Amino acid sequence: MQENRRNFLKLGATSAAVSVLGQANAQETQIAAIAPLAAKLGLRLATYSPGKEDKPRVGVVLDDGRIVDIGAEAQRQKLKLVFDPDSMLSLIDSGDQGVAQVHALAQSAASLKSAGPTVQQVRQLSPIPRPRANIYAVGWNYLDHFEEGKAARFDKVAKDYPANPVFFTKGVNTMNGPFDTIPFDASNSTLVDWEAELAVIIGRGGRNISEDKAMHHVFGYVAYNDTTARDIQQKRHGGQWFKGKSLDGYGPMGPWIVTAAGLNLDSTRIICRVNGVEKQNASYQQMYFKIPRVIAELSRGMTLEAGDIITTGTPSGVGFSRTPPEFMKPGDVMETEITGIGILRNTIKAEG
């Protein structure tokens, strides 16, 4: 695994990786017993549009920032893909076969210098522009965040840290691009807060997934911000979180998915800046319920599916618990950074 990380995105596969690629089809019947290719190969997978009128497509971002258009490269190499190259969900659904094809195409394009434009020359979208289902989210997954909010929370029921993860969901229309604007409607909410988070993309579905097998179900990781309307979350609708966290555009994600082998969780940090000022900065190691526990608990009696998104909680430093409280307003720029993945940059924009 360390060798894979050192070679992350070099696209020159080691002999072990080449062997894995060559055996992908032969091992299809044994796939449940081994880790997926996403856990062996590090790739940056983006959804983007080359121009304003072009439909979205899936690409691999190389070290130099160029994007390999998977569909176009497959046509050039006369390779029939096992997934729709315009859909990240289709790629995730295709499992090891699809990942092997993408890796081989990107490797060839890099060696032949046939990659396309750079990320600065295209419009980057959320890697999964339209999730199939609500985004799963974990609340209070950092002890200091739970403690900082005690005095500020309208609902005083939760006084002790929960023994199990706290789950909620965000609606699919919260999904937003890594550099798109976040709408601000003062007639609905004026207390718009930031929550930087590491998100997990499920690659292999399942129910009652054991903690020791949970990481075999991870396709990759992505930066996410659980942007929240605090006045709606805390003071309306009985104190339930769903509506205040589910306004349209209140969930920017990206800038790409890093497949599982490409991220060293132990050194990953979750950071948020507003107008260039750092507000949050914590490590994955500070997360109370780590990803294997989150997946195991969430899947107990409930099926997770390929392409599901799980956001893993935010650290301390959010706006509503500061003294005095801080909230974003039109014109503010919110940056969400996950080290080893990348940065989201979203401007708050007044509607109307």
N, C-alpha and C positions, 0 to 999 in steps of 0.2 A: 504493500500500500504506500509506503514512503517513497518507493521508486516511482510509482505512478504520480504521486504529488510533485516530485521533483521534475517530472517530464510533462506536467500539466500544460496542455495546449501547445506543446512542441510538435505534436502530430507526427512524430517519428516513433511508431509503436515499438515497444520492447519485444523481444522474441516471445515472452510470455503472453503479451497482449495479442501479437499476431496469431499465436496458437489459439487463444481464446476466440478470436474472430473467425478463424478457419473452422473451429469446431462448433460454432453457434447453432447451426442447423442440426448437427448430429446430437447435440445435447438438449434439444428442445424438449424431449420427453423427461429429461432429468432436471429441468430448470428449477423446480420447486426446492431442490436440494442444494443449490448453489447460489451465491450472490449474483445479482444481475450485472450486466456489463457496465451499467451506469456507475456501479460501485468499483469498477476496475479501470475505467477510462474517464479522464477529465475533459469535458467539453463545455463551451459556453454557447448556449442555444438561444437565439433571439427570434422574435417575431417583428417584422418590419415591413415598411412600404418604401420602395425605391423613389417613387414620386407621388404627387398628390392624387393622381387618378389611378394609381396602380393598386391592385388588391394585395392584402397582406400575404406574406410568405415566411417560411422558416429558413433561418440561416445559421451558420456556425461562425462565430467571431474568432478570428485568429489573433495571434500575439501582436501583430502590427496594426490591429484595428480594422482590417479588411473583413468583409462578410462574404462567405461562400453561400450563394443562392443554391440550396440543396436541389430544388426542382430543376433549375437550369443546368446544374452540374451533372445531374443524373441523365438528362437528355443528351448532354455533350458526350458523356461516357457510354451512352446507350444502355443504361442500367434501369431495369424495371423496379421501382420502389415498392415496398410492402406497406407503405403508408402514404397519405395525402401530404405532399410537401408544402401545402398552404395551411396546415393545421398542426399546431404543437400537440394538441390532444390526440390526434391520429398517430403522431410519432410516439408519444408515450404509450398508447395502446398497443403499438406494434412490438414492444418489448425489445429483447436482445437483437432480433433480426434487424429492426429499424435502427437501433443504436450502432450496430456493426456497419450498416450501410452508410450512415451519416459519417462515422469516423473514417471509413475508407475514402469516401468522396472528398471530405475535407483534407485528408492527407494528400490525395492526388492533386487537388486544386492548389494547395500550398506549394507543393514541389514544382508544379508547372506554372506557377504565378498566374493562375487563371481566376483567382478570387475577384470579387466585384468591388463595389465602392467601400469606403470606410464608414464607420458608425456615425461620423459627423455629417455624412452626405445623404443620409436617409432619415426617414421618420421612424423612430423606434416606438413600438407599441408594447403594451403589457405582453409578456411571453404567452399568456393565456388570456386573450382579449375578452372571451366570454366563457366563464366557467360553466360547467354543466349543472352545478349545484351550489348552494351557499358555501361561503368560505368558513371553514371551522377555525375557531380562535380560542386561545387559552388566556384566561384572566389571572392577574395576580401571580405571575410565575417568577417574580423576583421578590424576595423578602422585603428589600428596602422600598420597592414600589408599593407593596401592601401597607407598610408602616407609614409611608409618607402621605398616603391618602386617607388615613383613618379620620383625621380631624376635618378634612375637607369633604368627605363623602356625605351626601344627603341621607343615604340609607345607613344606619348605624348597626344593622343586625350582625354583620360579620365583624366580630371583635378578635377572634383567634384565627391563626392561619389554617386554611383548610387542609385536611389530611389527604385529599385527592384533588387532581386538577379541576379547575373551574372552567367549564366550556360554554361558549356561546357561538352564534353565527352572524355573519354579515351577508347581506343580500348580494346577488350577482351583479347588480348595477352599480355597486360601489367600485367595481374594478376600473382602474384608471392607468394611463400610461406612465412611464418613468419620468417624462418631461412635460406632461400635460398639465393644464391648469386645474385647480380644485375650486368648484363653484362656492360662492359665498352669498347667501340670501339672508339679509339682516332681518327680514320679516319672519324667518323661521328659527334662526339661531345666530347668536353673536359670540358664543363661547366655543370657538373652534380650537381644538387642542391637537397636539402631535403625539404619536406613539410609535417610535421606530421598533421594528421587529424583524427577526429572522423567520422566514417562512419555509416550510417543507412541502415538496411536491411528491405525492404518492405515485409510485411507479407500478407496483403490483398490489392489487386489491386483496382484501381478505377480511375475515371476521374472527374475533377472539385471537388476535395475533399475540403471540407471546413476546415478552420483553426482550428475550435473547435473540429472537428472530426479526424484531421490528425493523432494524436497519436494512434488512434485505428487501424491505418494501419501499425504501426511499429511492426515488428517481433523482432528485436533486434539490437544490436550495436557491432561494431568491430573496432579494431585499423587499420589504413591505412596510407600509406605514398605516397603522390602524387609526387613521384620522377620525376624531370623535367630536360630536356636538354635545358638550357637557350639559348644557341646560336641558336639552331633550333627554339625554341619557339619565340624568339624576332627578329631574323634577317633573317629568311628564310620564304618562303611560305606566304608572305604578312603580316607577323606578327600574323597570326592565331595561336592559342594555341594548336590545336589538335595534330599535328605531334610531337612537342617537348615534349608533355606529354604522348605520346602513343608508345614509344619504348618498344620492348619486355622486360618484366620483370620489368618495371618501375612502379609497383604498388603492393608492398608487402602488404598482409592483414592477419590478424589473432590476436592472436594465436587461437582464437575461437570466436564464436558468443555468446554474453551474451544476453539472451532473455530480453525483455523490462523491466520486473519487477526487474531484477537483477542489474540495474544501476541507481544510483541517479545522474541525470544530473546536479543538482545544485552544487554538490561537485566534478564533473568530471574535470580533468585537462588534457591538451594536451601537451605532452613533447617530445622533440627530443634531442638526444645527438649524437655527432660524435666523435669517439675515446674517449668516456667517458666524453667529455666536453659538458655541456648543451648549446644548441643553441636556443631552444624555450621552453616556459613554459607559458601557459595561461589557463584560465578557460572557461567552457562552457558559463558561464554568460557573458563573454566578446564577445561572438559571436553576431554579429549585427542582422542578420536574423536568429531567432531561428528555430528549426526543424519544428514546425507546419507551420510557414510561408513558409519555403523552400518547404515543401510537397505541400502546397496549391498552391503556384505559379507554381511549376513545373507541377502539374497535370491539370492546367487550359487548357482545350481543348486538353489535351494529356494524354493518358491512361498510368498509372503506373501499373506494373504487379508484382505478388508475386515473390520474389527473386531478384528484382531490387536493385541495390546498389547505394546509394547517399553519396558522400563524402562532408562534410559540410564546407570545407575551412580551411586554415592554418593561425596561428597567426604570429606575427612579429618574426624576427630572422632568416629569410632565408639567404642563402649565398650570392646571387647576389646583395643584397642591403647593405651589410656590407662595411666598409671602412678599408682596401681594401676588395674587393669581395673575398669570399671563395667558393671553389668548392671541390667536392670529387674526389679522385683519387684511383686507384687500391690499395687494402689493407686496405682502410678505412672501419670502421665499423659504420653503421648507426643504432641507436636504436630509436624506436618509441614507446612511452608509452602513453597509455590512462589509467588513474587511474580508478580502478574498473573493468578493462578488463584485461590488461596484456601488455607484451612487445614484440615487433618485434626486431630481431637482424639480420641485413643483411650486408654482406661484399661485397664491390665493387670489381669485378673481371675482369681483362683484358681478352678480347676474343682473341683466336688464339694462 
